[in-house]
Amino acid sequence: MRTTHIRQYLAPLAGIMLAGLAVAATAADKPNIIHIVADDLGWKDVGFNGCTDIKTPNLDGLAAGGAKLTQFYVQPMCTPTRACLMTGRYPFRYGLQTAVIPSVSAYGLDTSEWLMPECLKAAGYRTAIIGKWHLGHADKKYWPRQRGFDYQYGAMIGELDYFTHEEHGVLDWYRDNEPVKEEGYTTTLIGQDAARLIEAHDTDTPLYLYLTFNAPHTPYQAPQAYLDRYAGIADSTRRTYAAMVTCMDDEVGRVLAALDKKHMRENTLILFHSDNGGVRNAMFAGVMADMSKVTLPSDNGPYRDGKGSLFEGGTRVCALANWPGHIKAQTVDGLIHAVDLFPTLAAVAGASTAKSKPLDGVNVWDTIAEGKPSPRTEIVYNIEPFRGAVRQDDWKLIWRTMLPSSVDLYNLAQDPSEQNNLAAANPEKVGALQARLDTLAKESVKPLFLVDQFKVVMKNMNGEPVLPIDEAYHEGETP
């Protein structure tokens, strides 16, 4: 009888122990995630997309050994894209669809949104952001440490002097909510800090590192040693831009070396992309320097226009994914949007998205890893009161509602450079896509940027908005 009682006691205990071991094994199998974002990088300013005058060997190596994503979409500007990455939801749902958050503004990403670091942290990850945030800076409730990140280092806004770490004389450089005064070039400092974090990481815990360089955003500045590498580029702005991109690539190499040294590389998923297309209109180049009299240096290859625009040059960006043994070396042509990364990474990490508001993103892991057809058939480029754009399959509509209104319709399979407006010849397709945009517009909230700028104007009736909306967003040919 005693033996029977002991067996009855030990059987459920053994089950509990085995279940615990299964959970531990699952946790150990969770990949580290290094999500690298460049700032205003042109589609063709990396070697793996055909660039010949800028050297990016580390990024090229990752692309060669992984998936080169040819139809990876983001929002036209920085803040909206970063909001997509953190929420898995289009920014028109919470008011961040228009422009970036200006340094003089107090709003930020709605605190009721459940963010990627919160999701992954709940799944057992250590979470860190190193680099640019730009989702709210005036109130600490918007800061990364208050939004699920265990560790933070870098800039809260993002357009800053690369050497003084200031914007218009105000320091924008922090570690864990405290200002940091130090010497160094921001790109190098970001890479060094990321390497230190990796080298000190406890590998029993999976790591999620959101590594967000402010390069190659304006102001165009680079260390002399990098400028010297490109003495053969005649245009001084392109020379500096090239130096900035190569410095960023070197820091990606530093991160890869740290992963190798820590024996983490084999179990690390690396994603890389830009936050929007390269700048082709001086109006979107930033506020720290007048770029109207220089040749803008970025190259978006075959794609029309750039940052701030709803054309492909502003929204289709260079991108790759690499995870040894898990992602095929391949070119992936399936549609992917930045909102898809939240549910995709959550699935890979075994994390629940139950606390999220309804996601716009879909799990595209099989597309990234195996090159299977994408479950995504629609891209919402943006929804704003004065313009919107949507793609369904190969058809793309840009609708500018501000008077004089205009409509562009393109077949991207036949015309990826968007040179042939087919709207007049396809009224039914135009009507269907306009109806879709109108439906989405009814789901959107007011852009916080426009509300904020209205307040600025009302406070000073003799003043002007910080960004003249009618000039900035009624797109035509790039000046």
C-alpha positions as CSV (number, residue, x, y, z in Angstrom):
1,M,0.0,0.0,0.0
2,R,2.8,2.4,0.9
3,T,4.4,1.8,-2.5
4,T,1.1,2.5,-4.3
5,H,0.7,5.7,-2.3
6,I,4.3,6.8,-3.1
7,R,3.6,6.1,-6.8
8,Q,0.4,8.1,-6.7
9,Y,2.3,11.0,-5.2
10,L,5.3,10.9,-7.5
11,A,3.3,10.5,-10.8
12,P,1.8,14.0,-10.8
13,L,5.1,15.4,-9.4
14,A,7.0,13.9,-12.3
15,G,4.4,15.4,-14.7
16,I,5.0,18.8,-13.2
17,M,8.8,18.4,-13.4
18,L,8.5,17.3,-17.1
19,A,6.3,20.2,-17.9
20,G,8.7,22.5,-16.2
21,L,11.6,21.1,-18.3
22,A,9.5,21.5,-21.4
23,V,8.9,25.2,-20.6
24,A,12.6,25.7,-19.9
25,A,13.5,24.1,-23.2
26,T,11.1,26.3,-25.0
27,A,12.5,29.4,-23.4
28,A,16.0,28.3,-24.3
29,D,15.0,27.9,-27.9
30,K,13.7,31.4,-28.2
31,P,15.9,33.3,-30.6
32,N,17.6,36.5,-29.8
33,I,16.2,39.4,-32.0
34,I,18.4,42.2,-33.2
35,H,16.2,44.7,-35.1
36,I,18.3,47.3,-36.9
37,V,16.8,50.4,-38.3
38,A,18.6,53.0,-40.4
39,D,17.3,56.6,-40.7
40,D,16.5,58.1,-44.2
41,L,18.7,55.5,-46.0
42,G,18.1,55.4,-49.8
43,W,16.9,52.1,-51.3
44,K,20.0,51.9,-53.6
45,D,22.5,53.1,-51.1
46,V,23.5,49.6,-50.1
47,G,25.6,47.1,-52.0
48,F,22.9,44.4,-52.0
49,N,20.6,46.7,-54.0
50,G,23.3,47.6,-56.5
51,C,25.1,50.5,-55.0
52,T,28.7,50.8,-56.4
53,D,30.1,53.9,-54.8
54,I,29.2,53.2,-51.1
55,K,30.7,50.2,-49.4
56,T,28.4,48.1,-47.1
57,P,30.1,44.7,-46.8
58,N,28.5,43.7,-43.5
59,L,25.0,44.4,-44.6
60,D,25.7,42.8,-48.0
61,G,27.0,39.7,-46.2
62,L,23.8,39.4,-44.2
63,A,21.7,39.9,-47.3
64,A,23.7,37.2,-49.2
65,G,23.2,34.7,-46.4
66,G,19.6,35.5,-45.7
67,A,16.5,37.0,-47.3
68,K,16.7,40.2,-49.3
69,L,13.2,41.7,-49.0
70,T,12.3,43.5,-52.3
71,Q,8.8,44.7,-51.3
72,F,9.2,45.8,-47.7
73,Y,7.1,48.8,-47.0
74,V,7.1,51.5,-44.3
75,Q,5.4,54.8,-43.7
76,P,6.7,57.9,-45.5
77,M,8.3,59.4,-42.5
78,C,10.2,58.5,-39.3
79,T,7.7,58.7,-36.4
80,P,4.9,56.9,-38.2
81,T,7.1,54.0,-39.2
82,R,8.5,53.6,-35.7
83,A,5.0,53.7,-34.3
84,C,4.1,50.8,-36.7
85,L,7.1,48.8,-35.5
86,M,6.2,49.2,-31.9
87,T,2.4,48.6,-32.2
88,G,1.8,46.4,-35.2
89,R,-0.9,48.9,-36.1
90,Y,-1.2,51.6,-38.7
91,P,-0.5,55.1,-37.2
92,F,-3.7,56.6,-38.4
93,R,-5.4,54.6,-35.7
94,Y,-3.7,56.6,-32.9
95,G,-2.9,60.0,-34.5
96,L,0.7,59.6,-35.6
97,Q,0.1,59.4,-39.3
98,T,1.3,62.9,-40.2
99,A,4.9,64.1,-40.1
100,V,7.3,63.5,-37.2
101,I,6.9,64.7,-33.6
102,P,8.6,68.2,-33.6
103,S,11.0,69.0,-30.9
104,V,8.7,71.8,-29.7
105,S,5.7,69.4,-29.3
106,A,4.5,67.6,-26.2
107,Y,2.5,64.7,-27.7
108,G,3.6,61.1,-28.1
109,L,2.6,57.5,-28.9
110,D,-0.7,56.8,-27.1
111,T,0.1,55.1,-23.8
112,S,-2.9,52.8,-24.1
113,E,-1.1,51.0,-27.0
114,W,0.7,47.7,-26.0
115,L,4.2,47.8,-27.5
116,M,6.6,45.2,-28.9
117,P,9.0,45.4,-25.9
118,E,6.1,44.8,-23.5
119,C,5.0,41.8,-25.5
120,L,8.4,40.2,-25.7
121,K,9.3,41.0,-22.1
122,A,6.2,39.1,-21.0
123,A,7.6,36.2,-23.0
124,G,10.8,36.2,-21.0
125,Y,13.0,38.5,-23.1
126,R,15.4,41.1,-21.9
127,T,14.5,44.3,-23.9
128,A,16.8,47.1,-24.9
129,I,16.7,50.1,-27.2
130,I,20.0,51.6,-28.4
131,G,19.7,54.7,-30.6
132,K,16.8,56.8,-31.8
133,W,13.3,56.7,-30.3
134,H,11.2,59.6,-31.7
135,L,7.8,58.5,-30.3
136,G,7.5,61.1,-27.6
137,H,10.0,63.1,-25.6
138,A,8.3,66.0,-23.7
139,D,6.8,63.7,-21.0
140,K,8.6,60.7,-19.5
141,K,5.5,58.6,-19.8
142,Y,6.3,58.4,-23.5
143,W,9.9,57.4,-23.0
144,P,11.3,53.9,-23.8
145,R,11.9,52.8,-20.2
146,Q,8.3,53.5,-19.4
147,R,7.1,51.5,-22.5
148,G,8.6,48.1,-21.8
149,F,12.4,48.5,-22.4
150,D,14.7,47.3,-19.7
151,Y,17.6,49.4,-21.0
152,Q,17.8,52.6,-23.1
153,Y,20.7,54.5,-24.6
154,G,20.6,57.2,-27.3
155,A,18.3,60.1,-28.5
156,M,14.7,60.7,-27.7
157,I,14.1,62.8,-30.8
158,G,16.7,61.8,-33.3
159,E,17.8,64.7,-35.4
160,L,20.9,65.9,-33.6
161,D,24.5,66.9,-34.1
162,Y,26.5,63.7,-34.5
163,F,29.4,65.1,-32.4
164,T,27.7,67.4,-29.7
165,H,24.6,65.2,-29.5
166,E,22.5,68.4,-29.4
167,E,19.7,69.9,-31.4
168,H,19.8,73.7,-31.5
169,G,22.0,73.7,-28.4
170,V,19.8,71.3,-26.4
171,L,21.3,67.9,-25.4
172,D,19.4,64.9,-26.6
173,W,21.4,61.9,-25.4
174,Y,20.3,59.7,-22.5
175,R,20.9,56.4,-20.8
176,D,18.1,55.0,-18.7
177,N,16.2,58.3,-18.5
178,E,19.3,60.3,-17.4
179,P,21.1,62.8,-19.7
180,V,24.6,61.7,-20.8
181,K,27.4,64.2,-21.7
182,E,30.2,62.3,-23.5
183,E,32.4,62.7,-26.5
184,G,32.0,60.6,-29.7
185,Y,30.3,60.2,-33.0
186,T,26.7,59.0,-32.4
187,T,26.9,56.1,-34.9
188,T,30.1,54.8,-33.3
189,L,28.7,55.3,-29.8
190,I,25.5,53.4,-30.7
191,G,27.5,50.5,-32.1
192,Q,29.9,50.3,-29.2
193,D,27.1,50.3,-26.7
194,A,25.3,47.6,-28.5
195,A,28.4,45.4,-28.5
196,R,28.9,46.0,-24.8
197,L,25.3,45.0,-24.1
198,I,25.7,41.8,-26.1
199,E,29.0,40.9,-24.5
200,A,27.5,41.3,-21.0
201,H,24.3,39.6,-21.8
202,D,23.2,36.5,-19.8
203,T,22.5,34.0,-22.6
204,D,20.0,32.1,-20.4
205,T,17.6,34.9,-21.3
206,P,16.7,35.7,-24.9
207,L,17.6,39.3,-26.0
208,Y,15.5,41.7,-27.9
209,L,17.6,44.7,-29.1
210,Y,16.0,47.5,-31.0
211,L,19.1,49.1,-32.6
212,T,18.1,52.3,-34.2
213,F,20.9,54.4,-35.9
214,N,20.2,58.1,-36.6
215,A,22.5,57.7,-39.7
216,P,22.4,58.8,-42.4
217,H,19.8,61.5,-41.4
218,T,20.8,65.1,-41.6
219,P,22.9,66.9,-40.6
220,Y,25.4,65.3,-42.9
221,Q,28.5,64.8,-40.7
222,A,31.2,62.1,-40.6
223,P,34.6,61.5,-38.9
224,Q,37.5,62.6,-41.1
225,A,38.8,59.0,-41.3
226,Y,35.6,58.0,-43.1
227,L,35.6,61.0,-45.3
228,D,39.1,60.1,-46.4
229,R,37.8,56.7,-47.6
230,Y,35.6,58.5,-50.1
231,A,38.0,61.2,-51.4
232,G,37.1,60.0,-54.9
233,I,33.5,61.1,-54.7
234,A,33.4,64.6,-56.2
235,D,30.2,65.9,-54.6
236,S,30.9,66.8,-51.0
237,T,27.4,66.0,-49.7
238,R,27.4,62.5,-51.4
239,R,30.9,62.0,-50.0
240,T,29.8,62.7,-46.5
241,Y,26.6,60.7,-46.9
242,A,28.7,57.7,-48.1
243,A,31.0,58.0,-45.1
244,M,28.0,58.0,-42.8
245,V,26.5,54.9,-44.4
246,T,29.9,53.0,-44.3
247,C,30.4,54.0,-40.6
248,M,27.0,52.5,-39.8
249,D,27.9,49.4,-41.7
250,D,31.1,49.1,-39.7
251,E,29.0,49.3,-36.5
252,V,26.7,46.5,-37.7
253,G,29.9,44.6,-38.2
254,R,30.9,45.3,-34.6
255,V,27.6,44.0,-33.4
256,L,28.0,40.8,-35.5
257,A,31.5,40.3,-34.0
258,A,30.1,40.7,-30.5
259,L,27.4,38.1,-31.2
260,D,30.1,35.7,-32.5
261,K,32.3,36.3,-29.5
262,K,29.4,35.5,-27.2
263,H,28.4,32.4,-29.2
264,M,25.0,33.9,-29.8
265,R,25.0,34.4,-33.6
266,E,23.5,31.0,-34.5
267,N,20.4,31.7,-32.4
268,T,20.0,35.3,-33.4
269,L,17.4,36.7,-35.9
270,I,18.7,39.9,-37.5
271,L,16.3,42.3,-39.3
272,F,17.5,45.4,-41.1
273,H,15.6,48.1,-42.9
274,S,15.3,51.9,-43.3
275,D,12.5,53.9,-41.6
276,N,11.6,55.6,-44.9
277,G,13.1,56.2,-48.3
278,G,16.0,58.5,-48.8
279,V,15.4,62.3,-48.9
280,R,14.6,63.7,-52.4
281,N,12.8,66.8,-51.3
282,A,14.7,69.4,-49.2
283,M,11.5,70.1,-47.3
284,F,11.8,66.7,-45.6
285,A,15.6,66.9,-44.9
286,G,15.2,68.1,-41.3
287,V,15.3,71.4,-39.4
288,M,19.0,71.7,-38.5
289,A,20.4,72.8,-41.8
290,D,19.1,74.4,-45.1
291,M,19.4,71.7,-47.7
292,S,17.7,73.6,-50.5
293,K,20.9,74.6,-52.2
294,V,22.7,71.3,-52.1
295,T,22.4,68.1,-54.2
296,L,20.5,65.7,-52.0
297,P,22.7,62.6,-51.7
298,S,20.4,59.6,-51.3
299,D,19.5,57.3,-54.2
300,N,16.2,55.4,-54.2
301,G,17.1,53.6,-57.4
302,P,14.2,53.0,-59.8
303,Y,11.6,54.3,-57.3
304,R,9.9,57.7,-57.6
305,D,10.5,60.5,-55.1
306,G,11.5,59.8,-51.5
307,K,10.9,60.6,-47.8
308,G,7.6,62.3,-47.1
309,S,6.1,61.0,-50.4
310,L,3.5,58.3,-51.0
311,F,5.3,57.2,-54.1
312,E,7.4,54.0,-53.9
313,G,10.6,56.0,-53.2
314,G,9.3,57.2,-49.9
315,T,7.8,53.9,-48.7
316,R,9.6,50.9,-50.3
317,V,12.9,50.5,-48.5
318,C,16.0,48.4,-48.5
319,A,15.5,45.4,-46.1
320,L,16.9,42.0,-45.2
321,A,16.5,39.2,-42.6
322,N,19.1,36.8,-41.5
323,W,19.1,33.8,-39.1
324,P,21.5,31.0,-39.8
325,G,19.8,27.7,-40.4
326,H,16.3,29.2,-40.3
327,I,16.1,31.7,-43.2
328,K,16.9,30.6,-46.7
329,A,19.4,32.6,-48.7
330,Q,17.0,34.0,-51.2
331,T,15.3,37.0,-52.7
332,V,11.8,37.5,-51.2
333,D,9.3,39.4,-53.4
334,G,6.2,39.0,-51.2
335,L,4.5,42.0,-49.8
336,I,5.6,42.9,-46.2
337,H,4.7,46.0,-44.2
338,A,6.4,47.3,-41.0
339,V,3.2,46.5,-39.1
340,D,3.8,42.8,-39.8
341,L,6.9,42.7,-37.7
342,F,5.0,42.8,-34.4
343,P,2.9,39.6,-35.0
344,T,5.8,37.9,-36.8
345,L,8.4,38.4,-34.1
346,A,5.8,37.6,-31.4
347,A,5.1,34.3,-33.2
348,V,8.8,33.5,-33.6
349,A,9.4,34.3,-29.9
350,G,6.4,32.3,-28.7
351,A,4.8,35.5,-27.3
352,S,1.1,36.3,-26.9
353,T,-0.4,39.4,-28.6
354,A,-3.6,39.1,-26.6
355,K,-3.1,42.4,-24.8
356,S,-2.7,44.3,-28.1
357,K,-5.4,46.3,-29.7
358,P,-6.6,44.7,-33.0
359,L,-3.4,44.3,-35.1
360,D,-3.1,45.5,-38.7
361,G,0.0,43.3,-39.1
362,V,0.0,39.6,-40.1
363,N,2.5,36.9,-39.5
364,V,4.8,36.8,-42.5
365,W,7.4,34.4,-41.1
366,D,6.9,31.8,-43.8
367,T,7.4,34.4,-46.5
368,I,10.6,35.7,-44.9
369,A,12.0,32.3,-44.0
370,E,10.9,30.1,-46.9
371,G,9.9,32.6,-49.6
372,K,6.3,31.4,-49.5
373,P,3.5,33.6,-50.9
374,S,2.8,36.5,-48.5
375,P,-0.6,36.5,-46.7
376,R,-0.6,40.2,-47.2
377,T,-2.4,41.5,-50.4
378,E,-2.9,45.1,-49.3
379,I,-0.6,47.9,-48.3
380,V,-2.0,51.0,-46.7
381,Y,0.6,53.7,-47.4
382,N,-1.2,56.3,-45.3
383,I,-4.5,57.8,-44.3
384,E,-4.5,61.6,-43.8
385,P,-7.3,64.3,-44.1
386,F,-5.6,65.6,-47.2
387,R,-4.2,62.5,-48.9
388,G,-4.2,58.7,-48.8
389,A,-2.8,55.8,-50.7
390,V,-3.5,52.1,-50.9
391,R,-2.2,49.1,-52.9
392,Q,-4.2,46.0,-53.5
393,D,-2.2,43.3,-55.3
394,D,-0.5,45.2,-58.1
395,W,-2.8,48.2,-58.2
396,K,-1.9,51.4,-56.3
397,L,-4.0,54.5,-55.9
398,I,-2.8,57.9,-54.5
399,W,-5.6,60.2,-53.8
400,R,-4.9,63.8,-52.9
401,T,-8.1,65.4,-51.6
402,M,-6.7,68.9,-51.0
403,L,-7.9,71.3,-53.7
404,P,-7.0,71.0,-56.5
405,S,-7.5,67.3,-55.9
406,S,-5.8,64.6,-58.0
407,V,-5.8,60.9,-58.4
408,D,-2.9,58.6,-59.5
409,L,-3.4,54.9,-60.4
410,Y,-0.4,52.7,-61.1
411,N,0.1,49.0,-61.9
412,L,3.3,48.4,-60.0
413,A,4.0,45.0,-61.7
414,Q,4.2,46.8,-65.0
415,D,5.3,50.2,-63.8
416,P,7.3,50.1,-60.6
417,S,8.7,53.6,-61.2
418,E,5.1,55.1,-61.3
419,Q,5.5,57.0,-64.6
420,N,2.2,56.0,-66.3
421,N,-0.9,57.3,-64.5
422,L,-3.8,54.9,-65.5
423,A,-6.6,56.6,-63.6
424,A,-8.5,57.9,-66.6
425,A,-8.5,54.5,-68.3
426,N,-9.6,52.6,-65.2
427,P,-12.5,54.4,-63.5
428,E,-13.9,51.3,-61.8
429,K,-10.6,50.4,-60.2
430,V,-10.2,54.0,-59.1
431,G,-13.6,54.0,-57.5
432,A,-13.0,50.7,-55.7
433,L,-9.7,51.9,-54.2
434,Q,-11.2,55.3,-53.3
435,A,-14.0,53.5,-51.4
436,R,-11.4,51.5,-49.5
437,L,-9.5,54.7,-48.5
438,D,-12.8,56.4,-47.5
439,T,-13.6,53.4,-45.3
440,L,-10.2,53.5,-43.6
441,A,-10.5,57.3,-43.2
442,K,-13.7,56.8,-41.2
443,E,-11.7,54.6,-38.8
444,S,-8.9,57.1,-38.3
445,V,-8.3,59.6,-35.6
446,K,-7.2,63.2,-36.1
447,P,-3.5,63.6,-36.8
448,L,-1.9,64.9,-33.6
449,F,0.6,66.9,-35.6
450,L,-2.2,68.9,-37.3
451,V,-3.9,69.5,-34.0
452,D,-0.6,70.6,-32.4
453,Q,0.2,72.9,-35.3
454,F,-3.3,74.5,-35.2
455,K,-2.7,75.3,-31.5
456,V,0.6,76.9,-32.5
457,V,-1.1,79.1,-35.1
458,M,-3.9,80.1,-32.8
459,K,-1.5,81.2,-30.1
460,N,0.1,83.5,-32.6
461,M,-2.2,84.6,-35.3
462,N,0.6,86.4,-37.1
463,G,2.8,83.3,-37.2
464,E,3.1,80.5,-39.6
465,P,2.8,76.7,-39.0
466,V,6.1,75.0,-38.4
467,L,5.4,72.9,-41.6
468,P,3.2,74.5,-44.3
469,I,0.9,71.6,-45.0
470,D,-0.4,72.7,-48.4
471,E,3.2,73.0,-49.7
472,A,4.7,69.9,-48.0
473,Y,2.0,67.4,-48.9
474,H,0.5,68.3,-52.2
475,E,2.9,66.1,-54.1
476,G,4.0,66.8,-57.6
477,E,7.4,66.4,-59.2
478,T,10.3,66.5,-56.7
479,P,12.1,69.9,-57.0
